[in-house]
Structures are given as structure tokens and as C-alpha cells.
Amino acid sequence: MNFLIYGTGGVGGYFGARLVEAGHAVTFVARGENLRAIRENGLQLESPLGNYRVWPVQATDSVADLGPMCAIIICVKAWQVVEGARAIFPLLGPATRVLTLQNGIEAPAQVAEVVGREHVLGGVCRIIAALSGPGVVRHTGMEPTVVMGKLQNTDGFAGEAEIADALRSARIRVELTDDLDAALWQKLLFIAAMSGVGAVTRSAIGEVRENKESREMLKSAMGEIFLLAHANGIRLDADVAEKAMKFVDSLPPSATSSMQRDIRDGRPSELEAIIGVVIKTAKRLQVAVPVHQFIYAALVLQERRARGE
């Protein structure tokens, strides 16, 4: 299959490199110094599952001269999704699949508004990977996994099986779901707690989970999203928070989320997509989420400074 990776950061770089390694044709969209380094030295992947260098590499900062793609994986940050969807729209053929892998719960619907629901596969990814430098992706934790499914009330071509087979050939675990909304909320329950508590404590997950107060804060944040999901008509298993805490306990002690790394480094983050969406939904449904309100209030000024507001 031919793939387009729209956004070659840690997640896009990892999945794209593994797809190339498995024999698929992949074009990478990147920018600035990252693009320059990829063009000059290839895309370099460092991983406990095996290092790999993509060379030669197809990399660009513009999709204007590209033809239709079999599959497009959008890997930009949540606030860049709509811009990305508009950029890749000319590359859609009748059977093109567009997979979203953003944090939060809004990206699949946002992309569908631009490209059409029949093209969209909503996804959740599990991986700890980031750029350690221009053109270098470092994978440090989690078994690379994608959970994906088509949007509700979607008619026409979906193509889950084809893209799932391609990802599996690249040694990426794939789970297909008939309840995409539940999968998105389950990821939100974990990532909002880890990102929010990690950001306000300025601590890696090892410290957070070993400290009594911060561990209780994690549990409380997860409990708030569990109740909010049910108020929103989303069915989550009763033990979802317990399983999420077990997963937290399995992570490398040095693990951090992309949101807290961006906040730590003074960059724009996914605060609105991960924490802000909880506040917004809770207000609409009149559900109390005091932990998330505290996290948002503690971080929003830094976020606005990072965006020059």
C-alpha cells in the first residue's frame, strides 16, 4: 500500500518507518529542520524493538504534487487537525482511508467534516515516542498499538481490514472496534489524567504513581472522566479506571506525555483537546470535574503565553 504520514513527529515517524521497513511505500510530510535532516540523513528510528533507518526517503513539506493515496495517517497535534484535513483533501480517491491518531475525542469528527465520513477511520494509538532531534525518532515505551474503527452511521467504504493488515505487517498491534466513541473516551480517561497530573506536578510517571497524594489525584481524574463519559452516553467498563492504573504502573518510570513535555518546554500543547474538552463537556452536561478544573486553571496561562495570546 502507499501511505502518507501527515506529520512526522514521534508517532508519525515511528509508524511510517515501520511501514517502510515492512515494504510499503510511504511519503512523509515534515517541516523545517526536521524535514532538512530527514532529506539529508534519512529518518532514523531508535527503538528497543530494533533500530531502523529510512533511506532513501520520500519527504516533503507540500502535498501539492502528490497523487491519490491508499491511506493517509494524520499525526499532527490536535489543534492542527482541521488544517491537515484540508491539505490532504486533494489526495483522496474513492477508496482512500484517512486514519486519525490524535489525543482527545474530537479529531475524527473534525476530519470527517472536511473529507467526508466515509473516508475516516478514527484511531487511538498507544506508544511513547518523540523526536530526540531533527530526523531522529526515539521510541522508549509501550507496545506500539492502534485501536481503530469507522464513525457511527457511516455508509460506504471503510477499509478497516486493509489498513489493519498493513499495520500488522509493520509489527504494529491493531485492534478493531465497533464502538469508536468508547475507545476514544477510554484513551481520554488515561491520557488526561497522566498529562494533567504530570504537567502540574512537573514529574515523570514514576514519581507521580509512587507519591500518595499525586497517585490519588490520578485516580480522581480518571473517576471524573468515567462519570462524565456515562453522562454523555458512552459505555465504559466498570473497571476501566482500575485497568488504567495498572497500565500506569507498568510504564517506564521516566515516561511523560507529549502534552506535559510541550508545556514544560514552553511550546503550544494539546491542553484544550485533552483537558479543555473535559471542562467543556462537563459544563454542557452539568457534571462536576473539580480535578480537571484545577488542572486547567493551573496550566491555561502558560498555554496562552506559548501561543502569544
N, C-alpha and C positions, 0 to 999 in steps of 0.2 A: 504494500500500500504506500501511497505518497501522503506524507503528513506535513502540516505546517505547525510549528511551535511558535505561537504569537506571545512573545515574552520569554526571553532566555535568561531567567534568573536561576535560583536553586532548583525549584520544582521543574520548570520547563527544560532547563539544561539537563537534569538527571533523566527525565523520561525520554527526551529527544535523543540523548546519547545512547541510551539502552536500545531504542528503536533502530538507530543506525547500526549498532552492534549486531542486532538480530537480522539485518539485511534489508530494512525498509528505507525508502527514500525520504529524507527529512530536510526541510528548509527551516532555518532558524531566523526569527526576527529579533534583532537586538539593536542597541543604541550606543552611541558614544564610545568610551574607552573599552567597554565590554565587546562591542562589535569589532573594533580595531584589533583587539587581542585575539578574538576568535578567527578573524581573517588571516592574521599573520602567523598564529601558532596553533590553530585548531581549538576546538572545545575540549578541555581537559577535565575528566571526571575522576575524583578521588573518592573511593568508597570501600568499606570493609567487605563488600561483595565483589570487589575486583575493580581495579583502575581501568580506565579506557580513554583513548584519545580519538576524537572525531577528526579525521584528516584523510582526504580533502573534505572540506566542509562547505555547504551551501548556506550562506548567511547574508542578510540584507537588513536595511532599515526601512525599506519600502516594498509593498506587495504589488505595486502598480504593474510590473511587468510579468507577474506570475499568472499561470493558468489555473483552471479549476483543480481543487484538491479533493482527495478522497475523505480526508479527515483533518480537522483543524482543532488544535488544543489551545484554548485561551488560558494563558498562565500569568497574565499581568495582575497587578494588585486590584482589589475590589473596586476602587474609585476610578479605575481606568477601563472598566469592562465595556461601557457603552461606546467609548471611543474605539476600542478594539473591535467590537462587533461591526461598527460602521466601516472600519478599514478592511475587514475581511469579506464584507458582503459581496464585492465583485468576484470573489474566488469560488462562490458557491455554484455547484452544479446541481442537477436534480436529486442526486443521491449523496451529496456532501453531508457529513456529520460534523457538528460543532460541539465539542466537549468543554464544559466549564469546570474549573477546579478551584474556584475562589473560596476563601473563608466567608462565613456568613450564610445567609439564606436567600439572598435577593438576585444573585448573578444569573441563574437560569432564566428567570422571567425577564430580566433586563435584556439579555441577549435575544430571547425569543421575540421581544418587541421589535427588534431590528431585522433579524434574519428569518423569522417565521418559526413557529413552534415545532413544525415537523422536522426541522433540521437539528434541533437541540437535544443533546444528552446532558442532563445535569449530573455533576460528579462531585465526589468528596475524595480528597487524597490524604493519605497518611504517610508522612515522611519528614524527617528532619534533614534539610539540605539548604545550603546557602552558597552564594558566591564568596569564596575566600579571597578573591582578587579578580581582576578583569579576565574573563575567559576561563576561569577555574571554578568548578562546582565541587563542593565538598559535602558528601553525604555522611552524616555522623550517627544516625539512629533511625529506628523503626524499619520494619519490613515494608518496602515500597508497595503501597496498596492504593487501588482506585475502586471506589464504590460508585456505580452509575446506574441511571435509569432514565427513561423518557418522561417528559412532563405529563401531568394528568390531562385527560381529554385530548390527547394528541392522536390525530389520524395520519395515515400515510406512512412514509418511510421512516424508520427509526435507526436500524443498523447497529443495534447493540452488539449482536453476536460477532460481526466482522471486526469492529474496533476492539472488542474484548479479546478476540483471538490474537490480534496483532500485539496488544499489550502483553498478553501472556507469553507470546513468543519472545518478548524482551525481558523475561524474568520479572514481570510486574504482576503482583497478585491482583486479581479482578473479582469483584463481587457484583452481580447484577441484582437490582432491587425493583420490586413493583410498587414500592412506596418511597419515592424520592424525597418527599417532604419530611418523612420520619428520619431518613438518613441525614438530611441537611441539619435538622434540629439536634440529632444525636451528636453530630460533629460540633455544632454550636455549643452544646452543653459542655463539652470538653474544652474547646479552644477558647471560649470566652472566659472560663474560669482560669485556665492556665495563663492566657495572655494578660488578663486583667490583674490577677493577683501577682503574677511575675513582674508586671510593669510597675505597680505601685510599691512593691517591696524591693524592686531593683535586684531580684535574686533569681538564680537558676532554680530549676525544679527540685533538685536535690535538697537545697536549703529550705525551700518552701514546704515540702512534704514532711521534713523532719522536725519542723517547728510547730508546736501545738497550736498556736494562735493562727498562723498562716494556713495550716492544714485545715482547721475548722472553717476558715474563710473560703477555701477552695470548695469544701463540701457545701457550704451555704450558698455559694454562687451556683453550683450545679443544681441544688434543690430549687432555687428560684426559677431556673430555666425549665426544669421538669414541670413545675406547676404552670408556668406560662405556656409551654407547649400544649398541655392538656386544655388549658383555657382557650387556646387557639384551634382546637380540634385536631391536634396532632397526637397520634398514638405512639407513645414511647413505652418500652417495657418498664415494669415497676422497679427492676433492679439496674436500670441504665446508669444511675449515678454511682452505684456500688462498683459496677464494671469499669466505669471511667476512672475511679480512684485506683482500682487495681492496675489499670493501664498506666496511670501516673506513676505508680510505684515501680513499674517495670522500665521506665525511661532512664537513659543515662543521666547521672546527677547533674551534668553540665548543660542539659538541654534547656533551650529557651525558645520562645515563639518568635515568629517574624515580626509580629506587632510590637512586642516589647523590645526587640533589637532596634527596630526603626525609631521608637520613642527614645530609647537610650542614646541613639546616635543623632538625635535632633532632626530626623527625616519625617516627612509625612507618613502616617501609618494608616492601618485599617481600623482605627478606633470606631469610626461611625458604623462600619459594616459589621463589626463584631460586638461592640458594647452599645453603640448608639441605637442599633436596631432592636436590642433588648428593651432599652428605655422607651423607644417609640411604640413598640408593640404592647408593652406593659401599660402605657398611658392609654392606648386605644381600648384595651381590654379591662382596664381598671384593676390590674394585678400589682401587688406590692413587690418591688425588687430593690430593697434598700442597699444590698451589697453592690449591685451594678450601678445604682445611682451614686454611691460613694466613689466607685472606681472611675466613673465617667467624669464626675466633678473634679477629681484629683488630677485627671490627665488632659482634660479638654483645653486648658490654657496652653500647655505645651504643644498640643496638636495645632492650635491656631497660630502659634508662633512659627512652627515648622512650615506652615502654609502661607506665611506672610500676611496673615489677616490681622 
